[in-house]
Amino acid sequence: MNNEMKLVLIHSGEDEEGLQPALVNWVADVLAQRAEFEPWWVEPAHLMARSDNAVVQESLRHLADADAFLIITSEHRNAHHCELKAFIERVSDRWRARPVAFIGYGAASGGLCAIDQLRQILAGQHAVPICNFVSFPDPWALIDGDGVLRQPDQARLPMARMLVQLNWWARALKAARQQIPYALVS
């Protein structure tokens, strides 16, 4: 019996600052050391621009099968990127009764303004945004010339706490959805 929770990681791919690839690599390394999640990556801009129906359908199937989501987002002018909001709305039924965690970066707040806005948007989609998050304020100093996170261990404890909470919510909500489909109560 597979005990892994299906975790869909959502990121926007390249960002203006070039920081997200380093964070994506760091998250992949952290998840590779943990056994509770089966990760699958989605790049919203790439998915929404695809004309290949087979790829889009496979991605949508992964979103529908997800037990939990983790969104990596930068903060742009004290807000989230509009492409991410469009993606959330496009796949609105995939979020229902599923937990969502966040990794934010940028500006002095470390992406917290973007995370707060996304929490509200996702709560409107009947998702469960969890409290713990990982934040990288002013992350430009944390990335070396090769695009690698300089001090990855400083975020490991917040990441571990967030993943424990995400796993708990994923298991609880999966059990609830199996007992009574969310469509019957929403």
VMD Tcl script that draws the C-alpha trace (Angstrom):
set ca {
  {0.00 0.00 0.00}
  {1.41 3.38 -1.03}
  {1.39 5.69 1.98}
  {2.82 8.69 0.14}
  {0.69 11.77 -0.23}
  {0.58 13.08 -3.79}
  {2.08 16.55 -3.56}
  {1.82 18.91 -6.52}
  {4.47 21.62 -6.44}
  {3.53 24.73 -8.35}
  {6.09 27.27 -9.50}
  {6.23 29.87 -12.20}
  {9.49 28.67 -13.72}
  {11.88 31.48 -14.48}
  {11.47 34.75 -12.63}
  {12.98 38.14 -13.33}
  {15.55 37.70 -10.59}
  {16.51 34.13 -11.51}
  {15.95 32.97 -7.93}
  {13.17 30.45 -8.40}
  {15.31 27.74 -10.07}
  {17.59 27.70 -7.01}
  {14.58 27.43 -4.70}
  {12.99 24.71 -6.83}
  {16.25 22.71 -6.69}
  {16.44 23.19 -2.91}
  {12.83 22.03 -2.45}
  {13.49 18.99 -4.66}
  {16.53 18.11 -2.52}
  {14.54 18.46 0.71}
  {11.65 16.33 -0.61}
  {14.07 13.66 -1.86}
  {15.10 13.13 1.78}
  {11.52 12.65 2.96}
  {9.26 9.65 2.45}
  {5.79 11.06 3.07}
  {5.30 12.80 -0.28}
  {5.26 11.78 -3.91}
  {6.10 15.09 -5.65}
  {4.95 16.20 -9.07}
  {5.90 19.60 -10.55}
  {3.60 21.99 -12.41}
  {4.60 25.21 -14.09}
  {1.34 27.18 -14.56}
  {2.56 29.43 -17.37}
  {3.88 26.43 -19.28}
  {0.70 24.43 -18.74}
  {-1.65 27.23 -19.75}
  {0.34 27.94 -22.92}
  {0.42 24.29 -24.08}
  {-1.50 23.30 -27.16}
  {-0.67 19.60 -26.70}
  {-3.90 18.22 -25.25}
  {-2.27 15.01 -24.00}
  {0.22 16.96 -21.85}
  {-2.49 19.28 -20.55}
  {-4.80 16.36 -19.74}
  {-2.02 14.52 -17.91}
  {-1.23 17.64 -15.87}
  {-4.89 18.16 -15.04}
  {-5.13 14.51 -13.96}
  {-2.18 15.01 -11.60}
  {-3.86 18.12 -10.19}
  {-7.10 16.18 -9.66}
  {-5.24 13.31 -7.95}
  {-3.29 15.63 -5.64}
  {-3.57 15.21 -1.89}
  {-1.77 18.52 -1.22}
  {-0.20 21.50 -2.96}
  {2.95 23.53 -2.36}
  {3.22 26.87 -4.14}
  {6.56 28.62 -4.61}
  {5.88 32.29 -5.27}
  {7.77 35.51 -5.51}
  {6.42 38.84 -4.48}
  {6.03 41.39 -7.24}
  {5.08 44.90 -6.13}
  {3.61 43.59 -2.85}
  {1.42 41.08 -4.68}
  {1.38 37.66 -6.31}
  {1.84 37.20 -10.05}
  {-1.42 37.51 -12.00}
  {-0.59 34.36 -14.02}
  {-0.73 32.34 -10.82}
  {-4.19 33.69 -9.95}
  {-5.40 32.88 -13.50}
  {-4.07 29.33 -13.09}
  {-5.81 28.91 -9.71}
  {-9.10 30.01 -11.23}
  {-8.66 27.84 -14.34}
  {-8.34 24.66 -12.28}
  {-10.69 25.79 -9.52}
  {-12.28 22.41 -8.74}
  {-8.85 20.80 -8.14}
  {-8.26 22.80 -4.92}
  {-11.36 21.73 -3.01}
  {-10.74 20.18 0.41}
  {-6.98 20.02 -0.12}
  {-4.25 21.72 1.90}
  {-1.92 24.28 0.36}
  {1.48 25.33 1.72}
  {3.67 28.19 0.55}
  {7.27 29.14 0.02}
  {7.65 32.86 -0.59}
  {10.58 35.02 -1.57}
  {11.40 38.57 -2.47}
  {11.21 42.01 -0.92}
  {11.70 42.61 2.78}
  {8.62 40.52 3.63}
  {9.97 37.41 1.95}
  {6.88 37.03 -0.18}
  {4.47 37.26 2.75}
  {2.21 39.81 1.02}
  {1.84 37.49 -1.98}
  {1.25 34.49 0.30}
  {-1.46 36.32 2.25}
  {-3.28 37.23 -0.96}
  {-3.00 33.69 -2.32}
  {-4.36 32.29 0.95}
  {-7.51 34.37 0.49}
  {-7.89 33.38 -3.16}
  {-7.46 29.68 -2.36}
  {-9.81 29.79 0.63}
  {-12.41 31.05 -1.85}
  {-11.73 27.88 -3.87}
  {-12.43 25.74 -0.75}
  {-8.74 24.89 -0.27}
  {-7.16 24.81 3.18}
  {-4.15 27.15 3.32}
  {-1.96 25.98 6.19}
  {-0.41 28.34 8.71}
  {3.26 27.41 8.47}
  {5.25 28.69 5.51}
  {8.85 29.21 4.41}
  {10.01 32.71 3.64}
  {13.15 34.10 2.03}
  {13.34 37.87 2.65}
  {15.80 39.69 0.40}
  {16.91 36.37 -1.09}
  {19.33 37.83 -3.63}
  {22.14 37.58 -1.07}
  {21.30 33.90 -0.51}
  {22.02 32.77 -4.08}
  {25.60 32.34 -5.26}
  {26.94 32.99 -8.76}
  {26.02 29.46 -9.84}
  {22.38 29.92 -8.82}
  {22.67 27.74 -5.72}
  {21.24 28.55 -2.30}
  {24.19 29.61 -0.09}
  {22.77 28.72 3.33}
  {20.12 26.07 2.70}
  {20.14 24.83 6.30}
  {18.68 28.05 7.71}
  {15.33 27.27 6.06}
  {15.31 23.53 6.77}
  {13.60 23.78 10.16}
  {10.72 25.99 8.91}
  {10.45 23.71 5.86}
  {10.32 20.58 8.06}
  {7.62 22.12 10.26}
  {5.61 23.16 7.23}
  {5.86 19.71 5.63}
  {4.76 17.97 8.85}
  {1.72 20.24 9.02}
  {1.01 19.81 5.30}
  {1.22 16.02 5.63}
  {-1.18 16.02 8.60}
  {-3.75 18.11 6.72}
  {-3.31 16.05 3.54}
  {-4.03 12.80 5.41}
  {-6.96 14.25 7.35}
  {-8.61 15.80 4.31}
  {-7.99 12.72 2.14}
  {-9.73 10.55 4.75}
  {-12.62 13.02 4.92}
  {-12.97 13.12 1.09}
  {-12.98 9.32 1.00}
  {-15.67 9.15 3.66}
  {-17.93 11.80 2.09}
  {-17.10 13.33 -1.30}
  {-16.62 17.08 -0.91}
  {-19.09 17.77 -3.73}
  {-21.85 16.52 -1.40}
  {-21.04 19.08 1.29}
  {-19.95 22.12 -0.72}
}
mol new
graphics top color blue
foreach p $ca { graphics top sphere $p radius 0.5 }
foreach p [lrange $ca 0 end-1] q [lrange $ca 1 end] { graphics top cylinder $p $q radius 0.2 }
display resetview
